[in-house]
C-alpha cells in the first residue's frame, strides 16, 4: 500500500514537473523567428557578386512630367541596355545604363515627335542618354541609394537613384544565368538639361518647387555566369 502511494505520488510529481515545463518551452519557441524563410530572404539584400547584363525585353523605364501645373504626362523609353556591377564592397558596386532617346513613347505620335525635336531630347544630335555611377549606400532592408550621373543632351547632373533588390528568379534552369530583378526611382528637373520651352505654362510662375519629372525603372538582368 505504501509502495502504491509512493508510486502515485511520484506520478503526480512527474505530471506537475511536465506541466510546469510547458510555459518555459512555449516562451523558448516564441523567441525563435516567426518566419525563418522571411528572415533569410531579408538578409539577401544584394545578389551574388558579378556583372549582370540588363535584358532590354524585360526592362522598363517610365517617367511622369508635370503638364500645365496641375496635370501629368506619362511616358516610357522602349530601349534600355547596360550592366549592373555587384561587389562585396558597396563602394565598388555600380551601374552603366544607356537609353535610346528616339525610343520615347507617350502613346501620341505628335507629342512623341515634339519630344524628339531640338526643343527637348534632340534625338538626332543626342541619340542616347546615360546613367552611370559607382558606390552605393544602404538605406534599410534591401533598399539602397546610388548617387549616379544622368547625362541628357550633353549635360550631366548628379541624380540620386533609390533602388531595391527584389531577388533572384527561383526557377532558373540549370546551365542558364541567374536573373536578378531591381526597381529604381529618381526625380529631376527638365530645365537642368536645357528643356525650357513652355516651362512657365507647364510649371507655373514661379515654377513648381523641387523636381518636375519623376523616373521609375524596373530591371531584369542576367549574371555573367550560368547557374551550376
N, C-alpha and C positions, 0 to 999 in steps of 0.2 A: 504493500500500500504506500509505504514511504517512497519506494522507488517510482511508483506511478505518479505521486505528487511531484517528485523531483523532475521526472520526465516532462510532466505537464508544465511545470514552472520554467523549465529550460526552453520548451517550445514557445511559451508566451514571451520570454525574454528575447528569443531569436526573432519573433514576429515584430516586437517593438523596435528592435535594432534595425530590421529591414525597413519598417515604416519610417523611422527617423532618418534613414539614408535617402529616402525618395526626394525630399526637398533639396538636399545637397546635390544630388545627381541632376535635378532639373535646373538648379542655378548654374551648374557647370555647363550644361547644354546651352543655356541662353548666352553664355559668354562666347560661344562659337559664332562665326558669321552666319547670318540667316540664309545667305545665298553664296556659297563658296565660288560658284561659277561667275557670279557677277563681280565678286571681289577680284578674281583672277583677270576678268576682262578689263576692269578699271585700271589694273596695273599695266595693261598693254597700251601705253599712251603714244607709242610710235611703232611703226613696222620695223622689221629687221633691217639692219644697216645694209645699204646698197644703193644702186641707181635705179629709179623707177621711171619708165618711159610712159608719158601720157598717151592715152588712147583717144584720138580725136572723135571717134564714133560714139564714145560714152563720156564725153566731157562737154559741159555746157556753161558758157559764160553769159550771164544776164546783166542787164543794167536797168535802172529806173531813173529818169531825168525829170526835174521839175518842168512843168509846162504851164505858162501863163499864171504863175504864182500859186494857184490852187490845184492844178492838175498834175498828172504824172504820166509820162510816156514810157512804156516798157519795150525793151528790145533784147536782142541777143546777137552773139557772133557765132557763126556756124563752124569756123575752122580754128581750133586751138591745138597747138603742139608744144612739146617741151619735155623737160625732165625734172624729177624731184630727187634730191640727194639726201639720204638719211644716214646719219653717222651717230656713233655712241655719244660723241660730244655735241651738244646742241649748237655750239658756235660754228661747227663745221657743216651743219645742215643747210640746205638752200634750195632754191628753185630757179629754173630758166624757162620762161613761158613766152611763146610768140603767138600773136593773134593776127590773122589776116583781116585788115580793116575793111576790105571790099566785101567780106562775108557778113556785114551787118544786116540785120533784118528786124523791121518793126511791123511787119505784115502790111506795109503800104509802099508800093513801088515808088510813088512820087516822093514821099518823105525819105525813103532809103536813098534815092538819087541825090537828094539835097544833102543828106548826111555824108555822102561820099564826095561832095564838092569841096573846093578850096575853103569854103566858109567853115567847114567842120573837119572831117578827118583827112581831106585832101588825099584820097587814096592813090592817085596817080603818082604823086610826089612821095608819099609815105605809105607804101603798101602794107606795112606791118606796124604793130605796136608791141612793146615788150614789157615784161615784168621780171625783174631779176633781183635776187637778194641772197644773202648768206648770214646765218646766225639767227636762231630763234629763241624766244623767251617763253618759259612755261607760265601759263595763267592758272589753270586748275584742271584736274582730271585729264582729259585728252585734248585740251584746248591750248593753243599756242599763238604767239604773235611774231610775225616776220616784218621787219622794217625794210621792205624792198623798194626798189626804184621803178616807177612807172614812166615809160617813155612813149609819148604821143606827139606826132608832128615835129619830131626832133627836139622836143622839150622834155626834160627829165625832172621828176619830182619824187620825193620820198612819200610813199603812201603805205601806211601800216596795213598789213593783211592779218586778220584774225581767222585762224582755221582750226578745224577739228579733224582728228584722225578717226574715221568711222570703222576701221577694222579691215581684215583680210577676208576675201571670199572663202567661205567654208567648204565649197565643193569644187575646188580647183583640181582637175585630173592630174595624176602623176605624169611627170615629163613636161608639164606646162608651167609657165612662170606664175608665181604668186601675184595676185591682183589686189592692190590696196585702194581704198576709197577715202576721199577727203571732201570737206566742204569749207569754203572760204568766203569771207565778206570784207568789204572795204568801202571807203567813201572818199570823194574828191570833188574838185570844182572844175567845171568845163573851162572857165576863164583862165585857169592856171596853164592851160595848154593852147591858148590863143583862140579858143572858140567863144567869141564875144558878140557875134552878130545876134541881135534881138534880145540880148541879155536884160535890158531894162524892162521889156514887156514880159519876158519869161520869168525873171526872178524878182521883179519889183524894184522900186526906187525908194529908199535904199534897198539893195538886194537882200534876199533871204540870208540870214547869218548862217555861217557854217557851210557844210558841203551841200551841193545841189545835185550830185549824181551818186547813187548807191550801186555797188557792184556785188554780184553773187556768182560764185563759181563752184560747180560740182565736178570733181575729177575722179576718174578711174585710171590707174597707172600700173603697168606691169614691171615686176622685178627683172633685173638683168639676167638672173639665173633661174632655171626651172626648179619646180618642186621635186625632190627625190622620190 
